[in-house]
Amino acid sequence: MSRSQYLILDNTGTPLASGELQSSITQRQFVMVVAEEDLPRVVAHDEVQLLGGSDSEPAVLARIVRVREDRVFFEKIRSLGAEARENFRLAVSFRSFIYPLTGGWKGRREIESIDLSCGGIAFYCAEELVEGEELEVVVPVTAEPTILRCRVIRRRPSEREVPMYACGFVDLCDDEETLVREAVFSLQVRSR
């Protein structure tokens, strides 16, 4: 059996650590190896969400049964749907560009990302954008820089003078979804 990497999150979706699966997550009880420095964060919770890096690795809600050295023993509570992966947001900052698909402007605008998820992106943009407007955004943190379609969902409150926008991805093909999910997953694992 190949060892799969999983993200371990608390019930609110906050990342705690990453773990290497040692047995099948489809079983009622399973084991993960977690880095020693991450163990206190993980064991401070009774229940955690476990997200795999691909669709073939199911996401689950699990209860921590016991800990032995760097091994955490879990009991599966229930499977989580695709929305668990889509809703996971990773704070990540990069500079990039957006291009209009609809709206009353032409050219490109510079953005600075705030967070990225499998379902969308949030960013700062000095120029005004309109709710419902569709854009193409260049995401440089995927394996290869990727241009994705998105729709402005809303303008969010910002501590800066520059407006902040939340956008949802639209019309992603399977390959694009996989690229974004792998980027979010690998960035989180690296940050730990």
N, C-alpha and C positions, 0 to 999 in steps of 0.2 A: 504494500500500500504506500502511495506517495504521501509525503507529509504536507498538508495544506496549511497555509498561513490564514489566520482569522483575525479580525479586529474584535476587540472586546470593548463594549460600550456599556454605560450605566443605563438605567431605565429611561432617562431623558435623552439618550443618544449622544452623550458626551464620551469621547474616546478615553479609555483608561490604559490600554496596552494592546499589544499584539501577542498572539499565541500560536504555537505549532501543534496542530491536531495530531494525536498519537493513536487514535482509534476512530471508528466510523461515527460521525455525528448523527447518523440516522438511528443509532442504537439509543435505548432509553438512558443509559449511562455511558459517558465517554471521558477521555482524558486529554488535557492540553499541557504543553510545556510553556511556561511563562517566565520571562527573564526575572531574576531575583529582585532587581531594583523596582520592577513593576508590580510585584506580588502584593505589597501593602495596599496599593490603590485598588486592585482587583478584589481582594478578600474583604475590603471594607463594605462590600455589597453582598446582599443575599442572592439577588437575581441580577443577571446581566444579559445583554443582547450579544450574539455572536454573528458577525457578518463575514462570509467568505468573499474571496476576490472574483468569483465568477458565478454564473447562473447555475453551474453544475454543483456548486457548493452551497447547500441550503443555509438560510439564515434561521437562527433559532433563539428563543428565549429559554434560558437555563438557570437552574439553581445550583449554587456552589455547595457540594456535599462535604468535601474535605480537601485538605492541602497536605502534600507530602513533598518536602524539599521544593523543587521547582515545578512539580506536577500539581495541576488543579483538576479535581474530579468533579464532573458536572452531572446533573440529572436534567434531561430535557423536559421542559414544561410544555412547550408547543412550538410549532414551526411559525416563522414570520413570513409574510408575503413580500412581494417585490417592492412594496412601498417602503419597507425598512431600509433597503439599499438606496432608493431614490431620495428619501428624506434625510439621509446622512449627509451633513454638511461639514466640509473641512475648511477651516480658515486658511487661506492661501493668498499671498500677495504677488501679483505679477503685473507688468505693464503690457498692454496690448491695444488692439484697435477693433472698432465696430464699423460696420458698413450698413447703409439703409436698404431694406427691401420694400418697406412702405414708409410713409411719412413725408414731410415736406422739406427734406434736406438731401444734399448730395455729398459725395466724397467719403471721407473717413473721419472718425473721431477717436481720440485717445481715451483709454479707460485705465483704471487701476482696480484690479480685482480685490474683493473682500473675502468671499468664500465661493466654493465650488461644490456641487453635489452631482449625483447622477441625473438629477432632474432639472438643474438650472445653475445659474451663476448670479452673484450679486457684485456690483462694482460701483466705483465713483466715476462720474463723467461730468466735466465742467459745462457742457452744453445741455440744454433742456431736451428731454425725451418725453414722448407722450404715451400714456397707458394704452396698451393694445398694439403699439407699433411693433413691427417685426424687423429684426436685424440679423446680420451675420456677425458672429464674434470669433476672433482668432484665439484659440486656447493653446498656448505654447507649452503646457506642462504635460501633455500626452506624449506617447512614445515618439510621434512625429507631430509637429504643430498641426492642429486641426481647425477647420472652419465649420462652425455649427450654427444652425438657425435657432433663434430664440425670440420670445415675445416679452415685451415689457409688461410685468404684472402690476407693479406699483412703484411709486417713489417712496423710499423709506426715510425716516428721520435720520439726520446725520449730525455728528458732532463737528464736522468740518463745514467750511463754507461751500464746498463742492457737493452737489446733489448725489445721493446714493440711490441706486435702482436695483430692484429684484426682478430677474428675468427667468422664465421657464423655457427649457429647450422644447422645440417642436419638430416633428417629422424626422426624428433621428432614426437612421437605419441601425440594424443590429451591430454592425462593425463600429459605428460611432458610439453607441451605448457602451460597448465593450471597452473602447479606448478611454472613455471618460471614467468608467468604473475602475479600470486598472490604474489610471493616473491618480484618482482619489485614494484608492487603497494603498498604492506604493508610496505616495507622499506621506500618508498617515503612518505607515510602518517605518519609514525612514526617520520621521520626526520623533519617534519613540526610541 
